[in-house]
Amino acid sequence: MSEQTPPESGAAHVAGQVTFLVCVADDGHSEVAARFAALRARNSGGRVALLHVVQPPEFQHWAAVGELMRQETREEADILLQTMADKVVEVAGQAPSMTVREGGIGDEILSHIAENEEINLLVVGAAPPDQGRGSLISWLAGQLAGQLNIPLVVVPGNLDDEQLRDLT
């Protein structure tokens, strides 16, 4: 799938200006991660980028059905990103870039970071302990750590607004 907002290709890093890439899913801990990134961006003059990775449809028996599934998934992803972007704007005062990619989540995160030199930090939300470990966090810990060339920030998904303000 393609980008909603094109990245600034060849954009050089500006000292002191950090871009926080937030991996977004339809869950509460992603919202906490986005809020953390928005607060940090607001307080540091940085920017927020939102990334949502969708899995390719498994049903490929009939091309028309597979394409309809892909289209519905894309529409849901667009709504999710726009909802999260609105929340980022409320906090940071500026619109984030938004990207939807299709494929394996880890591979797509790595590819997106490699293609966008302006990204400086990867921010993910961790499910609260009572919800178990999230698949993204497990994958990041087990597979991605040695391949990632930027810092990874894991934000506990059970932080409240006061705790987030204190941290940022």
N, C-alpha and C positions, 0 to 999 in steps of 0.2 A: 504494500500500500504506500501511498505517497504522503508527502509532508503537507500539512495544512498551511503552515507558515514557513516559507523557505528560510533556511539558515543563512546567516551572513557569511557567504563563502569567502575564505581568505581573510576573515576578520582577525586582526591581531589582538592579543590579550592586552588590555589596558591595566596597568599596575593599580592595584587596589580595587578593581572592579571584577567581581567574581560572578560567574554564572552557575547557578545551582540547577542541576538536572534532577527533576523529581519524577520517579517512576510511579505512574498513577494506575490504580485499579479501582474497582467499584467497592471500596471498603473504607471503614473509618480511619484505619491507620494510615492510608494514603493521604487522607485529608489532613491529618495531623502533620505528616511529613511536608505537605505543600504549605501549610501554615508556618511551620518552622522555617522553610526556605524563604517564604515571603517576608517574614519578620527579619531574617538575616539580611535579605536583599535590601529591604527598606533601611535598615540600620547601617548598612555598609556601602550603599550606593551600587549594589549589585543588581543582577537580573535573575529571573526565574524562567526555566524552560520546562515544559511538561511533556512527558513521553508516555504513551499508552501502547502496549504491544498486544495485538490480537493473534490468536492462534488461527492458522488457515483452516477452513472448513474441512472436516474429515469426510463428509459425504460428497464424493466426486463421481458417483455413478452416472448421474445425468448432469451435464454441464449447466443447463438452465437452473436447476435446483441449487447447484453449488454456487452459481453466481448470485442468485437471490439471497442465499445464506450470507455470502460475503458482503453484499450490499447492506443487509440488515445489521450485520455486525459492525460495519463501518458507521452506520447512522447512530448506533448505540454508543460507539466510541467517541464520535463527534459530540454528542450530547454530554457524555461524561466529562470530556476535556473542557467543554465550554462552561459547564457547571463549576468545575475546579478552577478554571481561569477567572471566573467572576469572583470567586473567593480570594484568589491571589490579588486581584486588582483592589479589592476592598482593603487589604492589608498593606500591600506594597505600593499601591498608587500607580502601578503601570502594568500593562498587559504582558503576560508571558508569551513566549513562542509556544506553539502546540504542534506535536507531531504524533501521527498514528503510523505504526509499522506493523507489518504482518510477518509472523515467523516464530521461531523459538525465542523465548523471552531473553535469555542470556546472550544469545548470538546477536539479537537485534539491539540490545543495550550496548554491547561492545562496538557494533558497527556504527551506531548513532554517535557514540563518543568519538570514534576514530574519524568520522566524517565532519565533526564540528569542533574545531580547535578552540572555540571560545568557551566550551564547557570546562569548568574547573573542579566541580564537586558533584558526586552522585549522591542523591538523598533518597533513602527508602524508608518506609514506615514498617515497623515491626509489630506483628500482632501481639496484643496483650497475652500474658502467660496463660490465662484461662482459655484462650482460643487456639493454643498450640502454635507450632512454628509454621510460618508462612512458606510457601514453596519458593518464592523469590529469595528470601533471606537464606534458606537452606542452600539454594543453588549458589548464591553469592559467596557464602562461606566456604562451600565445598569445591566449587569449580572456578569462580571468577576471580578470587582474590589475587592469584598470581598473574592474571592477564590484564588487570585493571591498571591504567597508568595515571589515575587521578584518585584523590582521597574518597573513601566511601563513608558516608554519614548515615548511621542507622538510628532512626528516631523512634523511641518507644511510642507505640500507638495509643497508650493510655495517658499521655500527658495532657493536662488541662491548659487553658489559656494562660493562667498565672505562671505555671511552670515553664511554658514556652517563652513567655516574656522574660522570665528570669534567665533563661539560657541564651537568649538572643540579644 
